[in-house]
Every structure is written in structure tokens, then in C-alpha cells.
């Protein structure tokens, strides 16, 4: 990696915000990618050799936008270095098991004593307290106990988990970023930071509020493929095409359903969709119609209409989708096609900063830019490692 690094290179609305990331895996790095995309100066503090399961190098895209510094937090000098970084920071993000940061002397009380306006953001699966707080877990475990995983998938016999999108990133990093931004906004008024306890179980439960609303309405059945949005109705489901690919159908509203059955060619044969007794007949009719053409042919029929139908395509094809290309949803940078920053801003455009690094690629340059004046001594002592 290049030996040069300067603060303040971000272009988004968080330009000037300084974030110290104590590197973890999954939602923590994803949250810090978002903050970096939005213009914040994020310095990623990693253990020498990197994180288990996290990988490294330019292909680890969720590590993009910030320099990597390798510090051995088992040494007093490394702990002291983190404290010096925090003295002039706005945010700390950590994803350790509850109590680990306190044992290192880097807990909220330790660091906020050095910087009263510090926002201390904690990312965990179970949260900072509760009977499971000290237990290990992963995405599917967290979303399992919130009632969310139970309803996922159209297989009545078993639920299906959507990789780690719902827990780690939906209920995890997204809510961590929301908490950080809210606490930063409040700190501008009060002059005081606070602790943000972002737990995947909390965020996922909140993300699933609509299901709770359906349940409260009395019209929701706690089983898969039995409700409006889970494949329980024929006009909101997934159908196979002649070439073994699939189409997504979301023709809920009457006017969209009318467009759907007309374009599918079943307008004269489709039974009344509001009669529950017709659901199986309608589903079979739709399924048979889709099997008559390939996915590409159906995309040509439906795309751009109000029928609410879209082809289900892999990410490599998504890179080339005309709509996403027109919007620049994916961009090529540093030799990798990757999601562009989101959301978008009319005046302070967010951009991708530095290429993702391996642990310690920018230890010397980044620490120096953050005002640490004894970097060579730290490296010589082993408290810091320059890759």
C-alpha cells in the first residue's frame, strides 16, 4: 500500500467526523464502511495478522474507505495509542463480547473520561445485558429468537435463512449507524456523547415491526406461505420459467394485478383472486403460464410496466442491469465491481475512498496522520505492526 495518508479526504456529509474502529467481523465493519462512504475519517484498528473470518486485501470490500492499523492490544503501549486516538475522535465503534473492552481498559467509562463528547458505539448480537449476553452466536441465532426467522421462506416444513442479510446487516450495522448518527446529532446540542448499545436482536425485532402489526390486526397466521407477503397468495410469489430461472411477482394492488394478468395472457381464464378457494387454481394457472417462456422473454414482456414483475437474477447480472447501470448502483473501483455508496445526496456526494486493506497496511502513515508522533518506537516495541 502507498505510504501516504491524509485526513479529510471524504466528500460526503460526514466529512470531518473522526471514527476509531476496533475491528471485528460482519456488522461492525459494514457499519464503518457506511460511515467512511459518507465521508467520515475512519481509522481501522486491527490485531496483527487480521481478524478470523474477516479476510483482507482489496477484495474485502466492506473494509474499504479507511486505513488499517495493526496494534497488539495485549500491550500497554497499544492501549495507550488507542486512547490517544480517541482523545480527538467523535466516535468509537467496537464489536467485542460484553466486558472485553472494559478488561482492556478501553470501555466507555475509560474513554469518555478522556473525551466527554465521544459517541461510544457497541455492536453485539445479544446486546450488552440479558441472560444470553455472554454466549456466542451468529446471524441466524439472533434472528431466530426474535420470531423473524420463523416466518422466512415459502417452505411450510422448515424456515430458510437469507444468508446474513437480515441479522448482521439489516438489524445490526444499519441500526448501529442510525444510533451513531442520532447520538452525534444530539452531542452537537448537549456537548456530551453517550453509549449506543446496538444489538442484532433489537434491530431485527424492530425491522420486523410490520409482522407484529399484522399479528396485532388479527389477520396473521404464524406459519410460512400462509399470508399476504410470504407466498400465501398466488399473486405475490416466485415462479419458474422455461429455462429453469425465476420471476418475482408482486401484483398486490388491483390495478397492478390487472396489468399482470393481461401481460401474462390469463386475463380471461383467471378466477376471482379474492376468493380464497381459488388460490390454488390461480397459482397453477400462473405457474403454467410462466413455464411457456424463458426468463429473458418474460423480462421483455414485464420490465418497465406496472405489473410489478421482475426477473430474479444473480449479482453478476445485476452489475449489468440497465436500470442499475443508469443509476450507477454498482461501480468498478480498484479492480472490483462493488456497490456504490448509498443513499445519495444532492450537495455532499458520497464517494468510495481508499481501497480495502489488509491488517497493518497503513499503520505508520495513518497513526502519523492522526497525530501519533512516536510510531517508529511503537513498531520497534511490537505494540504496532507495519505490514
C-alpha positions in Angstrom: 0.0 0.0 0.0 1.0 3.6 -0.5 2.7 5.2 2.4 0.7 8.4 2.2 -2.5 9.1 4.1 -4.3 12.3 4.9 -7.3 13.1 6.9 -10.3 15.0 5.4 -10.4 13.3 2.0 -14.0 12.2 2.3 -16.6 14.0 0.2 -19.9 13.0 1.9 -22.0 14.7 4.6 -19.9 13.2 7.5 -16.7 14.9 6.3 -14.7 15.9 9.3 -16.2 13.3 11.6 -13.5 11.1 13.1 -14.1 7.5 13.9 -11.9 4.9 15.7 -13.0 1.4 14.6 -11.9 -1.5 16.8 -12.1 -4.1 14.1 -14.5 -7.0 14.4 -16.4 -9.1 11.8 -19.6 -8.7 9.9 -21.9 -5.8 11.0 -19.1 -3.7 12.7 -17.0 -3.4 9.5 -20.1 -2.9 7.4 -21.2 0.0 9.6 -17.8 1.6 9.4 -17.8 1.1 5.6 -21.1 3.1 5.5 -19.6 5.9 7.7 -16.4 6.0 5.6 -18.5 6.1 2.4 -20.4 9.1 3.9 -17.2 11.0 4.3 -16.0 10.2 7.9 -12.3 9.7 8.7 -12.4 6.1 10.0 -9.2 4.5 11.3 -9.4 0.7 11.5 -7.6 -0.8 14.4 -6.9 -4.5 13.9 -4.9 -7.2 15.6 -1.7 -8.0 13.9 -2.5 -10.7 11.3 -6.1 -9.6 11.0 -9.4 -10.9 12.1 -10.6 -14.5 12.0 -13.2 -15.0 9.2 -12.7 -11.4 8.1 -10.1 -11.8 5.4 -8.1 -9.0 4.0 -6.9 -7.3 0.8 -8.7 -5.2 -1.8 -11.4 -7.8 -2.4 -12.7 -7.5 1.2 -15.0 -4.6 0.1 -16.6 -3.9 3.5 -13.2 -2.8 4.7 -13.0 -0.1 2.0 -12.6 3.6 2.6 -10.3 3.6 5.7 -6.7 2.7 6.5 -5.8 -0.3 8.5 -3.6 0.0 11.6 -2.3 -3.1 13.4 -2.0 -2.8 17.2 -1.4 -5.5 19.7 -3.9 -4.6 22.4 -2.2 -7.0 24.8 0.5 -4.4 25.2 0.2 -1.2 27.4 1.7 0.9 24.6 -1.0 -0.2 22.1 -3.8 0.6 24.7 -2.2 4.0 25.2 -2.2 4.6 21.5 -5.9 3.8 21.2 -6.6 6.3 24.0 -4.6 9.0 22.2 -6.6 8.4 19.0 -9.9 8.7 21.0 -8.9 12.0 22.6 -9.7 13.8 19.3 -12.3 11.4 17.9 -16.0 11.8 17.6 -17.0 8.1 17.6 -15.6 4.7 18.7 -17.1 1.5 17.2 -16.4 -1.8 18.7 -17.9 -5.3 18.3 -16.4 -7.3 21.1 -18.2 -9.6 23.5 -19.6 -7.6 26.5 -16.9 -6.8 29.1 -13.9 -7.3 26.8 -13.3 -3.6 26.2 -13.6 -2.9 29.9 -11.0 -5.5 30.7 -8.6 -3.9 28.2 -9.1 -0.5 29.9 -11.0 0.8 26.8 -14.5 0.6 28.0 -17.0 3.5 27.7 -16.1 5.0 31.2 -12.4 4.8 30.4 -12.6 6.5 27.0 -15.4 9.0 27.8 -13.3 10.2 30.7 -10.8 11.3 28.1 -13.4 12.8 25.7 -16.8 13.8 27.0 -18.3 14.3 23.6 -17.4 10.8 22.4 -20.1 8.5 21.0 -19.2 5.0 22.0 -21.0 2.6 19.7 -21.2 -1.1 20.7 -22.2 -3.8 18.2 -23.2 -7.2 19.5 -25.7 -10.0 18.7 -27.5 -10.4 22.0 -26.8 -6.9 23.5 -24.8 -5.7 26.5 -27.0 -7.4 29.1 -29.5 -10.2 29.4 -29.2 -14.0 30.0 -27.5 -14.6 26.6 -25.2 -11.6 26.6 -22.0 -13.7 27.1 -23.0 -16.5 24.8 -21.5 -17.0 21.3 -23.9 -16.7 18.4 -24.3 -15.8 14.7 -26.8 -14.1 12.5 -29.3 -17.0 12.2 -29.3 -17.5 16.0 -30.1 -13.8 16.7 -32.9 -13.6 14.1 -34.2 -17.0 15.4 -35.3 -15.8 18.8 -36.9 -12.6 17.5 -39.6 -14.5 15.6 -38.2 -13.3 12.3 -36.5 -16.4 11.0 -39.6 -18.5 11.8 -41.6 -16.8 9.0 -38.9 -16.7 6.3 -39.2 -18.8 3.3 -42.1 -20.4 1.4 -41.4 -24.0 2.7 -44.1 -24.9 5.2 -41.9 -27.7 6.6 -38.9 -25.5 7.6 -37.7 -21.9 7.6 -35.0 -20.7 5.2 -32.3 -18.1 6.3 -31.3 -15.3 3.9 -27.6 -15.7 4.4 -26.7 -13.0 7.0 -28.5 -10.1 5.4 -31.4 -9.8 7.9 -29.4 -10.0 11.2 -25.9 -8.8 10.7 -26.6 -6.1 8.2 -30.4 -5.3 8.5 -30.8 -5.5 12.2 -27.1 -5.0 13.0 -25.0 -2.5 11.1 -27.9 -0.4 9.8 -29.2 0.2 13.4 -25.6 0.9 14.6 -25.2 3.6 12.0 -28.7 5.0 12.9 -27.6 5.1 16.5 -24.3 6.8 15.8 -25.8 9.5 13.6 -28.6 10.2 16.2 -26.0 10.4 19.1 -23.7 12.7 17.0 -26.6 15.0 16.3 -27.6 15.1 20.0 -24.0 15.7 21.0 -23.9 18.8 18.9 -26.6 20.3 21.2 -25.5 18.9 24.6 -21.8 18.7 24.1 -21.9 15.2 25.6 -21.5 11.8 23.9 -23.2 8.6 25.0 -23.1 4.9 24.6 -25.0 3.3 21.7 -25.9 -0.3 22.5 -26.8 -1.8 19.1 -27.9 -5.4 19.4 -28.8 -7.5 16.4 -31.8 -9.0 18.3 -33.1 -5.5 19.0 -32.6 -4.2 15.4 -34.1 -7.3 13.8 -37.2 -7.2 16.1 -37.6 -3.5 15.1 -37.0 -4.3 11.4 -39.8 -6.9 11.7 -42.4 -4.4 13.0 -44.8 -5.0 10.1 -45.2 -8.6 11.1 -46.0 -7.5 14.6 -48.6 -5.1 13.1 -50.1 -7.9 11.0 -50.3 -10.1 14.1 -51.9 -7.3 16.1 -54.5 -6.9 13.4 -55.7 -10.4 13.9 -55.3 -11.4 10.3 -51.9 -13.0 10.5 -51.2 -16.7 10.7 -47.9 -17.9 12.3 -47.0 -20.3 9.5 -45.0 -19.9 6.4 -46.6 -19.4 3.0 -49.9 -18.5 4.6 -50.0 -14.7 4.5 -50.1 -11.9 2.0 -46.3 -11.3 1.8 -44.9 -14.7 2.4 -46.2 -16.7 -0.6 -49.6 -17.3 0.9 -51.3 -15.7 -2.2 -50.7 -16.6 -5.8 -50.1 -13.0 -6.9 -47.2 -12.4 -4.5 -44.8 -15.3 -5.1 -41.9 -16.6 -7.2 -42.4 -18.6 -10.4 -40.1 -20.8 -12.6 -39.6 -20.1 -16.2 -39.0 -22.4 -19.2 -35.2 -22.2 -18.7 -35.3 -23.1 -15.0 -34.9 -19.5 -13.9 -37.4 -17.5 -11.9 -39.6 -14.4 -11.9 -40.8 -12.4 -8.8 -44.4 -11.4 -8.8 -45.7 -8.7 -6.5 -49.0 -7.7 -8.1 -50.8 -6.7 -4.9 -52.9 -3.6 -5.8 -55.9 -4.2 -8.1 -54.6 -2.0 -10.9 -51.2 -3.8 -10.9 -52.8 -7.2 -10.8 -55.0 -6.3 -13.8 -51.8 -5.3 -15.7 -50.2 -8.6 -14.6 -52.9 -11.0 -15.7 -53.2 -9.1 -19.0 -49.5 -9.3 -19.8 -49.2 -12.9 -18.6 -52.1 -13.8 -21.0 -54.5 -15.2 -18.5 -56.9 -12.3 -18.1 -59.8 -14.3 -19.5 -59.1 -17.5 -17.5 -58.0 -16.2 -14.1 -60.5 -16.8 -11.3 -61.6 -14.3 -8.7 -58.4 -13.7 -6.7 -60.3 -12.5 -3.6 -62.0 -15.9 -3.2 -59.5 -17.9 -1.0 -60.9 -21.1 -2.6 -59.4 -20.0 -5.9 -55.9 -19.6 -4.7 -54.5 -23.0 -5.7 -56.2 -22.8 -9.1 -54.8 -19.3 -9.8 -51.4 -20.3 -8.7 -51.4 -23.3 -11.0 -52.6 -21.1 -13.9 -49.8 -18.5 -13.3 -47.1 -21.2 -12.9 -48.1 -22.9 -16.1 -48.1 -19.6 -18.0 -44.6 -18.7 -16.8 -43.3 -22.1 -17.9 -44.1 -21.3 -21.5 -41.3 -18.8 -22.0 -37.7 -18.2 -20.8 -36.9 -15.6 -18.1 -35.4 -13.3 -20.8 -38.6 -13.4 -22.8 -40.7 -12.7 -19.7 -38.4 -9.8 -18.7 -39.0 -8.3 -22.1 -42.8 -8.5 -21.5 -42.9 -7.2 -18.0 -40.0 -4.9 -17.3 -41.0 -1.2 -17.2 -44.7 -2.0 -16.8 -46.9 -1.5 -13.7 -47.4 -5.3 -13.3 -44.8 -5.4 -10.5 -42.9 -8.4 -12.0 -39.1 -8.6 -12.2 -36.6 -11.3 -13.2 -34.6 -12.9 -10.3 -31.0 -12.6 -11.4 -27.6 -13.3 -9.8 -25.4 -10.4 -8.7 -23.1 -10.7 -11.7 -26.1 -10.0 -13.9 -27.2 -7.2 -11.6 -23.9 -5.5 -12.3 -25.1 -5.1 -15.9 -28.8 -4.4 -15.4 -29.7 -1.3 -17.5 -31.5 0.4 -14.6 -28.7 -0.2 -12.1 -26.1 0.9 -14.7 -28.0 4.1 -15.4 -28.1 4.9 -11.7 -24.5 3.8 -11.1 -25.7 1.4 -8.3 -22.6 -0.7 -8.8 -19.2 0.8 -9.7 -15.9 -0.5 -10.7 -13.1 0.7 -8.4 -9.6 -0.7 -7.6 -10.3 -3.6 -10.0 -13.5 -4.8 -8.3 -17.2 -4.2 -9.1 -18.9 -3.2 -5.9 -21.9 -1.4 -4.6 -21.7 2.4 -4.8 -22.3 4.4 -1.6 -25.9 4.8 -0.5 -28.0 6.8 0.0 -27.4 9.7 -2.4 -27.0 13.4 -1.5 -27.7 16.4 -3.8 -24.8 18.5 -2.5 -22.3 16.4 -0.5 -21.9 13.4 -2.7 -20.6 10.3 -1.0 -17.7 8.5 -2.7 -15.6 5.4 -2.1 -12.3 6.3 -0.6 -9.3 4.1 -0.1 -9.1 0.5 -1.4 -9.7 -2.1 1.3 -6.5 -3.0 3.1 -5.1 -6.0 5.0 -4.2 -5.6 8.6 -1.5 -3.1 9.2 -1.0 -1.9 5.6 -1.2 1.8 6.7 0.0 1.6 10.4 2.8 4.1 10.1 1.0 6.6 7.8 -2.4 6.5 9.4 -1.1 6.8 13.0 1.1 9.7 12.0 -1.8 11.5 10.3 -3.9 11.1 13.4 -1.2 12.8 15.4 0.7 9.9 17.0 4.3 11.1 17.0 6.2 8.0 18.2 5.1 5.5 15.6 8.5 4.1 14.9 9.0 3.4 18.6 5.7 1.6 18.7 6.6 -0.5 15.8 10.1 -1.3 17.2 8.5 -2.4 20.5 5.9 -4.6 18.8 3.0 -2.7 20.1 2.2 -1.7 16.4 3.0 -3.7 13.2 3.5 -2.2 9.8 2.6 -4.9 7.2 
